[in-house]
Structure formats: structure tokens, C-alpha cells
């Protein structure tokens, strides 16, 4: 390509009409500082553009892969961007972060003012958007070539997790991927099916269910119906680390947030760990002289109704506990008085400051009082837990 400088471009503009069809005559290197950051009124794309930081990171990593299209501004000193506003914004961001110079030379195709809108429309209409499935396959091909996930993420200005998600989607059953390309499967459904790498299981979950039972959530439930999520109370009781250290298998849903995307695949092992921990706790409770102690991982509402709560009585506080109770009660009384005055004065700022303090003091006082309530020896002799 024959690149010409800005001064030569002005001569071309004043000497004759610019030939849009021959980019080799109109390609220039324009300093970034001379490109107008606002979107030209001749740019047919008016919707806001997202992912500028990602594009900037990609440009910084692999360079600007497509030139901008510009016209000469009215003063002849700057250029208005006709096509490439998103690329320009990304370049401006890089300059702001000192990643490139303010006068970084940007390859631009200089077109005639009269044809600017046509050129902008042609660039946007003629560009064929890449199908997401092609993107998934491209990421997988890069990994197959030996590219580290971290490097791929840096090249495209995304996180490694985004790359891992694309790779998961690329590994979906070919039949499902073909239907996704044809519009028979949605992206949300495809994401749900990646919870397993078993193509047969994916296809059975999707094609084996009527259409009204193919929501993303229904597909996930079908593929994990024998598994337990990390948010389950029994998992929290034992601890996920304890489960994995015992050899328990897990399955992670890359498209879910936090523990909700972690599934335990060995329910029997979890049950064993739960009972083991319950038995240890039961031994401590048995030492408290109860008539009986039984440790169970589950108890239904109906089962609870078969028992009554044993009565408790309040013991006298120790001298130290009594002093603490008196101190807290005194503080609570003072805060209540201040709150009442603040309410009367409609002082919202003071009210907002006092209410959390009152709640904290009241909770501590309640905790001490709760600790004073206990079961008498004669109650323990006939009751259990």
C-alpha cells in the first residue's frame, strides 16, 4: 500500500475528487490527536458500542487490524471518522492510559465528503457478522495449536474465564451445535448443557424432553438430578474442602456464579461425612447428661411435631455477668433516650447513626440473657436431643 502523509492528503482533496473505489490512492496515516473523537454525523451507526476496554486490550496486544474511514474536516486540519468510531474510542483509551502516543499514526482510508454516508453504510452492511459458534470453534482451534488460555484471553482483551466458557461451548455435541447454528437451540440452552461433557447425556437431556421442558434451568436440573449443589446445608455443614479432601468428585458449571455452579457428584460420600461429623458432635452432647441423644442428618416437619420443647430456667448471673448486663442496660437506656429526642426533632441523620448502635447493644444483651437460660438436671434426666 502507498501511504501518504496528511499534507499530501489535503492536496489530493483540493486537486480532485477522492476515488473511494481505489483505497491504495487514499490510504493515509493520520495522527490520533487529529481524529475527531465524536461520531461523525455521516456515520450510519448511532447505537452505543460496548466492550471498548476489551477492544483496546486486543489492539494493544495484536495491533489495529482494520483501518478507519475518515473525511477531511471543514477546517482542513482534522479528520472526522465516518466508520470505525469504536476502534477510535479504543485507541483514545490506550492513549489516555499512555499505552500509545497521543500522535500515534492511525491507518485511515480518506473518502470524499459526498460519499461518506454511503461508505459508512457499505462498511456496516457488507460486513458479515461471525456466528458465535464460529467463535467457539476458533478459540478451540487456538488451544489445539498450543496457545495458553491466558495468552488467548490477553489477545482478545477478555478474562481467562471467558475463554474457558467459549471452550466449553465448543465441546458441545455436534448435533446440538448444528441445531444451534440453525436456530433450533438457544445460547442459554447450550450453556446449560455444558454442565456435562458427555454428548450422549447432553442429547438425551435436550431431545428427550418436550419443548416446554427445555428451559436452561430444566436442562441443568435434568443433568444434575443425582448431584448436590455446594449451597446445600449439608455441604455447608461438612465443608466443601473436607469433601474434596476425602476424594469426593465435583462438577463445576462455568456459567453459574459462586457455589451455585459447583455440584458434588458423590452423594454417598457426603452422607458418610455428615454422619461422621454428627456422631462426633453427639458424643459431646452425651457428656451433658441427657437421657438420650440421637444424631440424624434430616428431620421432617412431621417428625419435629412428635417432640415438645423441654423447659429451661434462668440461672443467676455471675458477678462479672451481672456487671456486664447492668452496663449494657445502662447504655441501652441512654441510646433510647437519645433516639426518642431525635425522633421528636425529626433529626434523620442522628436517628440513622443511633439505630445501628442500639441494635448492636441489644443483641449483645440478648446473647448474655440467652446464655443464662439452661436445662435443669431433672429435665436432662428425662429429655434428650
N, C-alpha and C positions, 0 to 999 in steps of 0.2 A: 504494500500500500504506500502511496505517496502522501505523507503527512505534511501539511503546510502550516505555517505559523499564523497567529491572529492577524497580523498586519496584512499578510498576503490574502487572507480570507476576506478582509474588508475590500481589497482591490477587486477580488472576484465578484463580490456583491455589487459593487458600483459599476463594474465594467459590463456585466452581462447577467442574464437570468441564471440562477443556480440550477444545475441539472440534477434533479432528485434521483433520476434513474441510474446515475453513474457515481456511486459512492467513492470511487478512487479519486475523483476530482474534488470532492467536497469534504473529505475527512480531515479534521483539524485536531490539534492538541490544545485545548483551552485550559488556562489556569483555573483551578477550582474556585478561587476567590472571585472570578469573573462570571461565574454561572449563577444566575438568579435562583435563590433558594425557594422562592414561591412557585407554585404550579402555574404555568402559563395558561392564559385563558383559551389557548388553542389546543391544550391537552384535553382529549375527549374523556379521559379517565378522571372522575371527580370524587369517587368514593375514597374514604380514608384507607391508608395502607398500614398493615400491621407487620410485626416481626422485623422492624428496622434494625434492632441490635443484632439479631441473628444474621441478617444480610451483611451488616457491617463486619461482623466477625468472619464471615465467609470471604468477603472481599479482601480483608486483611490477610487471610490465610492463603487464598489461591489467586487473588487478583480480580480485577474487573473484567468479566468475561464478555460483556456486551456494551458497546458504546452507547452514549446518549445521543439524542437527536435534538438539535437546537436551531434557533433562528437568531439573527443579529438583533440586538435591542435597538430601540429608537435612537439612542444617543451614540450608537456605534462603538460603545466601549465595553458592553457586556453581552451575554447571551441568555436568551430565555429558553428554558427547557420545554420542548414540545413532547418528548417521550423519554421516560427514564427518571421521573420525579422520585421514585422510591430509591433508585440507585444513588441519585444526587443526595438525598437525605442521609443515606448511609455513609456516603463519603464525607459529608459535613460533620457527621457524628465522629468519624475517625479523626478528622482534623481537629475537632474540639478536644478529643482525648489525646492529641499530639501523636497519633499513630501514623499520620501522614502530614506533609507540609501543607500550609494554607494555600500555596500556589501549585499544589500537585497538579500535573498535567493530565487532564481527563480526555480520553479519545471521544470525539463528538462528530456526528455527521451534521454538517451545516446545510440546511434546506432553505428554500425560498419562503418568504413570509406568506405568500398567497397559497402555497400548497401545504402549509404547516398542519392544518387540521386534518387534511386528507392523509398525510404521512402518519400522524398520531393514531388515526383510526385504523389505518392499514397495519401498523405495528401490533396493535392490540387484537384486532380481529383475526389476522392471519396467523398469529401465534397459537399453536395447538397446545392446550394445557396437558401436562403429564398426568396420566391416571395414577391415583395413589398406589395401585397395585404395581405399577412400573417402578415407583419409588421404592416400595418394599423390596422388590427384586434387585434393584440397583444397589441398595445397601447390603443385601445378602451377597451380591457378587463381589463387592469391595472386601467384605470379610473373607470370602473364599480366596481372594487374591493375597490374603495375608495382612491386610490393613488392620491395625489395632482399633478397637471400638473408640478409644479416646481420641485417636487421630481423625477418624471419620467425623466424630462429633465436633471437633475443632474446625475441620474444613467447612462444615455446614452451619457453624455457629449455633449448635444445639447442645443439650446435655447428653452424656452417655446413656441416660435412661431413655431418652427419645430414640436413640439408635437401637437400643435393646428392644424397645417396643416395635420398631419397624421390622427388626429381625424376627420377632415372634410372629408378626403378621405374615411375613414372607414364608413362614414354615407351616401355614395352614394348609389343610387338604387341597390338592389341586382342583378337585371338583368344586369345592366351596369357593376357591379363588376365582374359578371361571364364572361361577354364578354371581360373584361379587362384581366382576367386570361387566356382566350383563345386566346388573341391577336387581338380581334376584335375592341378594344378601346385602344387608346394610353394614356399614363400618362398625356400628355398635354391636351387632350380632357377631361379626368377625372377631372383634376384640374379646367378647365373652368366651368364644370358643377356644381362644389361645390358652385358657386355663389348663389345657392338656395338650401334649404333643402327639397324642395318639389320633391319627387321621380317622381310623375306624370309629373311635368314640366320638369325635367331632361330627362326623357324618350321621351317626346314629342319633345323636342329640338333636341335630337340626332337622334332618329329613324324616326322622322317626316320630316327630311331633306335628300336630296340626298347626296351621299358620298362626292361629290365635294363641298358641303356646310357645311361640318362638321369640319372645322378647328377650333382651340381653340378660335380664335378671333370671328369667325362667331357664335359659340355657346354662347359666352358671350353676344354678341350683341342681339341674339335672346331672351335670358333670361332677359335682362335688357332694352329692347327696349322702355319701357314706363317710364324708370327712367332717372335720370340726374346725371352725374358724378360730383364729388366735384371740378373738374378742370374747369367746365363750367363758363364762365364770369359772369352769373347772380348769381351763387353761391358765387363767389368771391366778387361780389358787395354787397350782403346781409351779407355774413359771415356764415360759417357752424355752428358756435356756436349759432348765432341768430336763425337759422333754427331749430336746435335741441331743444333749449330752448322753442321754440314755439310749441313743440310737434311733429316735423317732424321726420319721420322714416328714418333710413339709413340701408343700406346693405353693409357689408364690404367683399371684395374679399381678402382672406388671401394670395393669390398667386400673388397679384399685389403690386407694390411699391407706397407708399405715397398716396396722394389724388386720384390718378388714380384708386385705388381699392375701393374707397368709392362712393356708389351710393345713391342718395336721392330718396326715394320711393313716396314722396308726391309732385308731380309737381304743383298741385293746390295751396298748401300752399306756395310753393316757389314763385309762381306768385303773390300771395297776398302780401307777404313780399316785393317783388320787387316794386310793385306799391305803397305800403305804403311809402317806402323809397324815391321813385321818387317824390311822392307828397310833401314830406317834403322839398326836395331839390328845387322843383318847386316854393314853397312859398318864399324861399329865393331869387330865381331868379326874381320872380314877383316884389319884392321890388326894383329891379334895373331899374324900369320904362320902361320895354319893352312893346310893343304894345300887344303882346300875348305870352303866354308860354304854351306849351303842353308837358306833360311827357309821354313817351311811352317806353316800355322795348325793343322793336325791331324796326328797320328801315332798309328796304332793300336798295340795291344799287339804284334801280329804283326810290324809294321814295326820296332818297337823291338828285337825279338828278333834282327833281322838284323845288329845292331851290337853291338860289345863296348865296354866302358868302357876308355878309354885310361889307362894307369898314370900316377900322379902321384908326385912325390918331394918330400920336405920340404927346404926350403932353410934355411939357418942364419938365425936371427933377427938383426935389427939390435940394436945396443946398447940402444936405447930399448925395443924389443920384449922383449928378454931381461929387462930390469929390471921391466917390467910383468908378464911371466909369473911371475917369482920372487915379486913382491909378491902377486899373486893366489893363487899356490900356497900361500904362507905363510898368507894369510887363510883359505884353504880348509882347511888342516890344523888351524888353531885352531878353526874352526867345527865340524869333525868331532869334535875332542876334546870340545868343549862339548856337542855333540849326544849323544855316547856317554855322558857323565856324566848328561845329562838323561834319557836312556833308562833308565839304571841306577836313577836316583832316581824314575822314573815321574813326572817333572815335565812334565805335558802343556802347561802354559802356556809354559814355556821352549822346549819342543820345537816348538810351533806358531810361536813367534817366530823360532827359528833356521832352520827348514827353508826358508822363502822366501829368507832371506839366502844360504843355501848354494846354492840353485838359481840365484840371480842371479849369484853369483861364478863358479859352474861354467859357466854359459852364456857369460859374457864370456871365460873362459879357453879354452873350446872354440872360440869365434869367432876368437880370435887364432891358435890352432893350425891352424884350417881355412885361414886366410889364408896360412899358411906353406907349404901344400901346393900345388904348381904343376906344370905340364907342362913337361918338358924340351924344348929346341929341336928335338932329333932326333925327339921324339914328334910335335910340332906339324908337322914336315915331311912326315909320312905320314898324319896323322889329320885329322879335320875335325869339324864340328859343325853 
